[in-house]
Amino acid sequence: MTAGVSQPLPPVEVTPAGLDRRALIDGMMQFYIYDFSEFEPAGSDAFELNAEHRFDPYPLDDYWRDADRHPLIIEAGGRPAGFALINAVAHSGGICEHSMAEFFVMRKHRRGGVGARAVARILPMFPGRWEIAVARRNAPALGFWPRAVGALDCVRDLRTVEMDSELWRGPILQFEVIDPV
Ligand SMILES: CC(C)(COP(=O)(O)OP(=O)(O)OC[C@H]1O[C@@H](n2cnc3c(N)ncnc32)[C@H](O)[C@@H]1OP(=O)(O)O)[C@@H](O)C(=O)NCCC(=O)NCCS
């Protein structure tokens, strides 16, 4: 394998995923889970391959059934570069309209601004109260979210609460996204 030379930044698009693109999210999800397996202690039973030599499928059904869940595809230069899953689960135990359940940028596209530009497209699509919970061990995400969210004009009252409860251990970003119209 050879590494490519650097290219100009490709345009980043975010589109709602129809059911026809569920398999794409399912496929990328395997890489997402693999990335998360890095944060698991080696002795743990979690994040092991199943009898089909894959990680267990992520429960995606609700994302095409519930009105407050949104599956999104991130494309860079017209090619799949990641995904976002949005729901309304507040890990703080409070109330929010939107929560970033999962967010993923494929490794080839990282550190080129794809994630930040995707967030800049996603948040204005969903005005209201947001939460983004970040796992304490996930150093890239700890660096990414305050930067990506804090840069946006549509974000108000951004604060970070440190949680150490049964619901969540780690920082949760809480903010309001104002309606662009
Ligand atoms: C976290 C993630 C989404 C970042 O995506 P990305 O496209 O690489 O992010 P960007 O290039 O837009 O980065 C924007 C800024 O975030 C911060 N950042 C991004 N990756 C970082 C890292 N690995 N370490 C520290 N800061 C980081 C930097 O400030 C960066 O700006 P810079 O490159 O000018 O320094 C990506 O690494 C990923 O998909 N990781 C695996 C899944 C995951 O952890 N998702 C988050 C779940 S909460």
The ligand as an SDF file (V2000), in Angstrom:
LIG
                    3D

 48 50  0  0  0  0  0  0  0  0999 V2000
  -13.3680   12.3040   16.0750 C   0  0  0  0  0  0  0  0  0  0  0  0
  -13.4780   12.3030   14.5370 C   0  0  0  0  0  0  0  0  0  0  0  0
  -14.9420   12.3510   14.1460 C   0  0  0  0  0  0  0  0  0  0  0  0
  -12.7680   13.5750   14.0100 C   0  0  0  0  0  0  0  0  0  0  0  0
  -13.0120   13.6820   12.6060 O   0  0  0  0  0  0  0  0  0  0  0  0
  -11.9990   14.4850   11.6510 P   0  0  0  0  0  0  0  0  0  0  0  0
  -12.6360   14.6040   10.3180 O   0  0  0  0  0  0  0  0  0  0  0  0
  -10.6590   13.8570   11.7080 O   0  0  0  0  0  0  0  0  0  0  0  0
  -11.9370   15.8950   12.3780 O   0  0  0  0  0  0  0  0  0  0  0  0
  -11.4490   17.2870   11.7550 P   0  0  0  0  0  0  0  0  0  0  0  0
  -10.3540   17.0640   10.7720 O   0  0  0  0  0  0  0  0  0  0  0  0
  -12.6360   18.0440   11.2640 O   0  0  0  0  0  0  0  0  0  0  0  0
  -10.8320   18.0000   13.0610 O   0  0  0  0  0  0  0  0  0  0  0  0
  -11.2520   19.2960   13.5170 C   0  0  0  0  0  0  0  0  0  0  0  0
  -10.4800   19.6070   14.7870 C   0  0  0  0  0  0  0  0  0  0  0  0
  -10.8310   18.6820   15.8250 O   0  0  0  0  0  0  0  0  0  0  0  0
   -9.6660   18.3710   16.6160 C   0  0  0  0  0  0  0  0  0  0  0  0
   -9.2750   16.9660   16.4220 N   0  0  0  0  0  0  0  0  0  0  0  0
   -9.6680   16.1270   15.4170 C   0  0  0  0  0  0  0  0  0  0  0  0
   -9.0770   14.9100   15.5750 N   0  0  0  0  0  0  0  0  0  0  0  0
   -8.3010   15.0050   16.6710 C   0  0  0  0  0  0  0  0  0  0  0  0
   -7.4260   14.0960   17.3290 C   0  0  0  0  0  0  0  0  0  0  0  0
   -7.2300   12.8410   16.8550 N   0  0  0  0  0  0  0  0  0  0  0  0
   -6.7720   14.5200   18.4220 N   0  0  0  0  0  0  0  0  0  0  0  0
   -6.9380   15.7650   18.9150 C   0  0  0  0  0  0  0  0  0  0  0  0
   -7.7530   16.7030   18.3160 N   0  0  0  0  0  0  0  0  0  0  0  0
   -8.4170   16.3050   17.2280 C   0  0  0  0  0  0  0  0  0  0  0  0
   -8.5580   19.2830   16.0820 C   0  0  0  0  0  0  0  0  0  0  0  0
   -8.6140   20.5110   16.7790 O   0  0  0  0  0  0  0  0  0  0  0  0
   -8.9830   19.4710   14.6290 C   0  0  0  0  0  0  0  0  0  0  0  0
   -8.4490   20.6250   14.0240 O   0  0  0  0  0  0  0  0  0  0  0  0
   -6.9430   20.5620   13.3970 P   0  0  0  0  0  0  0  0  0  0  0  0
   -6.8460   19.3280   12.5500 O   0  0  0  0  0  0  0  0  0  0  0  0
   -6.8610   21.8410   12.6230 O   0  0  0  0  0  0  0  0  0  0  0  0
   -6.0200   20.4890   14.5740 O   0  0  0  0  0  0  0  0  0  0  0  0
  -12.7600   11.0660   13.9290 C   0  0  0  0  0  0  0  0  0  0  0  0
  -11.4720   10.9570   14.4700 O   0  0  0  0  0  0  0  0  0  0  0  0
  -13.5070    9.7630   14.1410 C   0  0  0  0  0  0  0  0  0  0  0  0
  -14.4150    9.4220   13.3840 O   0  0  0  0  0  0  0  0  0  0  0  0
  -13.0960    8.9900   15.1840 N   0  0  0  0  0  0  0  0  0  0  0  0
  -13.6710    7.6620   15.4620 C   0  0  0  0  0  0  0  0  0  0  0  0
  -15.1270    7.7200   15.8880 C   0  0  0  0  0  0  0  0  0  0  0  0
  -15.3470    8.6480   17.0560 C   0  0  0  0  0  0  0  0  0  0  0  0
  -14.6210    8.6490   18.0420 O   0  0  0  0  0  0  0  0  0  0  0  0
  -16.4180    9.4460   16.9480 N   0  0  0  0  0  0  0  0  0  0  0  0
  -16.8280   10.3740   17.9770 C   0  0  0  0  0  0  0  0  0  0  0  0
  -17.7780    9.7350   18.9190 C   0  0  0  0  0  0  0  0  0  0  0  0
  -18.1960   10.8450   20.2650 S   0  0  0  0  0  0  0  0  0  0  0  0
  1  2  1  0
  2  3  1  0
  2  4  1  0
  2 36  1  0
  4  5  1  0
  5  6  1  0
  6  7  2  0
  6  8  1  0
  6  9  1  0
  9 10  1  0
 10 11  2  0
 10 12  1  0
 10 13  1  0
 13 14  1  0
 14 15  1  0
 15 16  1  0
 15 30  1  0
 16 17  1  0
 17 18  1  0
 17 28  1  0
 18 19  1  0
 18 27  1  0
 19 20  2  0
 20 21  1  0
 21 22  1  0
 21 27  2  0
 22 23  1  0
 22 24  2  0
 24 25  1  0
 25 26  2  0
 26 27  1  0
 28 29  1  0
 28 30  1  0
 30 31  1  0
 31 32  1  0
 32 33  2  0
 32 34  1  0
 32 35  1  0
 36 37  1  0
 36 38  1  0
 38 39  2  0
 38 40  1  0
 40 41  1  0
 41 42  1  0
 42 43  1  0
 43 44  2  0
 43 45  1  0
 45 46  1  0
 46 47  1  0
 47 48  1  0
M  END
$$$$
